[in-house]
Each structure stands twice: as C-alpha cells, then as structure tokens.
C-alpha cells in the first residue's frame, strides 16, 4: 500500500505528520473534548475532530462506574 501523505494547502509542503492541539467543541449545549490538526511547518489548521482518546477514556470510565455499581449491588444481595 502506498503513502497517503498530502500537501499543506498553505505552505504546500508535504505533510508527513500533524500537530494536534486540544479544544472544546460545543454541540447542542454539550461540551466535548476535541483536537485541531495543524501543519507542523506553518501551523495552518488542517482539520478538527472530537478527541478519540478522550471519547475512549470517557467510555471506559462509564463502564467501570457501571461495573462497580453492579458489584456493590451483588455484594449487598449476597449479604442477605
């Protein structure tokens, strides 16, 4: 499979990597952690997205909280 690198639309240099910077995304009154993706040479914003790492960490925290709640309930039932 070949390389999928493109050129920055501003400086026209080949983009081999991106710099990511955090930002807050507001949608319908909700806040999401996001990132902007920048050309590492001229810092032009090339895109923005919800931060996938933050989404995964949030999902994991919710799952862990649910499992802890289930464990507590099962423990209470076992003591009866």
Helices and strands as residue ranges (DSSP letters): E 6-7, E 14-15, E 18-27, E 30-39, E 45-50, H 52-78
